[in-house]
Amino acid sequence: MPNQSLTPALSTQTASTLLTLTIAPAKVIRGGGVLPSAVVEITRLGTRPLIVAGNRTLSIFQESLQPIFQAENLDTVASSYGADCCEATLKALRKAAKEHKADIIIGVGGGKALDTAKLVAHQLQLPIVTIPTSAATCAAWTALSNVYSESGAFLYDVGLCRCPDLLILDYDLIQTAPQRTLVAGIGDAIAKWYEASVSSGHLQETLIIAAVQQARVLRDILLQKSAAALQSPGSEVWREVVDATVLLAGVIGGLGGAQCRTVAAHAVHNGLTHICGHGSIHGEKVAYGILVQLRLEEMLQSNQLADAARQQLLKFYAEIGLPKTLADLGLGNITLTELQTSAEITLAPNSDIHRLPFPVALEQLMAAMVSTTAPNQLKVKN
C-alpha cells in the first residue's frame, strides 16, 4: 500500500519541473604550496594521468610538477593543447589518452587548457582534475567548456556532465603567472553581476536569487580589494581576490545555471574573437563587453543607473589596467567591415546577448561598441 500511494506523486513529475545543476567540484584543495600534499588525492582517482597543458605550462610541469607526480608513482604523459581548445586538438588528445591507457585527465594551466582537459575527460568519461596556473578565469571550477576554431574564433560551448572531481588551487603556482592574468580574471569575474542581475535579477527561484546576490558580493569584493591585491601579490587580500575570480565566480554559475552565466558582455567577447589582430585575452574582452552592455542599456532604455555603473567601471578599469575601448584591446585600426562582422556574430540567433530584456539592432550594437567611454573616442575606417 505505501508503494501504491507514492507512485502517483512520482509520476506527476515532468521534465519541465526537474532541475539539474552542476554546482561545484567534488573536492577543492587550496592554499600556499599545497600541490605536493594534494597529489595523493589524485591517486584516489587514477594512476595513469594524461596531463593537458599549454606549451609554456608544459615546461613548468616538467621542471617542477613532474617530480611531485612521480613521487606518488603516477605514470604521466603530458600533451599540449596547442593554440586553442579546438576540434583537432580534442581529437589528438583523445587519441593520446587512449594510447596511454589513461584513467584520469589532469588539466594544468589557464582557461583554455582547463576547458580542453575537462572536455576530453567528458568525452572519454574519465575523472578530471583541474590545477589552474593563473586566476584569469573560473574554468577550473565549472562544468562548461568553450570550443574555438584553430584560429581562435569562438564556435560554441559544451555543458559537461559534472564539475571537476578535484580542483587544486595552489597560491604559489598562481603567483608565478603574469599579473595581467589576474587583472583579466577580475574583468571576467566582475561581469557576473552585470550579466546575472540583468538576465535573472527579476526571477524568484531561490537558487537564482542566491546566485544573483553572490554576484553582487563578488562585484563588491573586486571593486574594493582589487587595487590593493595587485599591489601586494601573495598577500591575504591578493588571495581573497584570487578566490573571488577562480572560485566564487564558479559558484555563481553553478547555483544560477545558464541564466546567471553570460549575457551581452560574453557575447561581445565571442564576436571579437572573429577579428584578427587583437592581442587581448578572454577577461579583457569580457571587461570591455560589460561597458558595451551598459552602453546599450543607457541607449535603449535611458537607464541612468547603467550610466552610473559604466562611469564607476571606467574609473575602476583605469585604476587596475582593464581595457575601456577597442583601441585598448589592440583594435584601434578596426575597419567598419570588421566591426560589423563582429557585431553580426554577437547578434547570432543563439547568442547570449538575447538574454537582455530588450532587442538590440545591428547598428545599435555597433554604436555601443565604439562609444564605451562616451563620447566616442574611436574613429572607424571605411
Secondary structure by P-SEA (a helix, b strand, c coil): cccccaaaaaaacccccbbbbbcccccccccccccccaaaaaaaaccccbbbbcaaaaaaaacccaaaaaaaccbbbbbbccccccaaaaaaaaaaaaaacccbbbbcccaaaaaaaaaaaaaabbbbbbbbcccccccccccbbbbbcccccccccccccccccbbbbcaaaaaaccaaaaaaaaaaaaaaaaaaaaaccccccaaaaaaaaaaaaaaaaaaccaaaaaaccccaaaaaaaaaaccaaaaaaaaacccccccaaaaaaaaaaacccccccaaaaaaaaaaaaaaaaaaacccaaaaaaaaaaaaaaaaccccccccccccccccaaaaaaaaaaaaccccccccccccccaaaaaaaaacccccccccccc
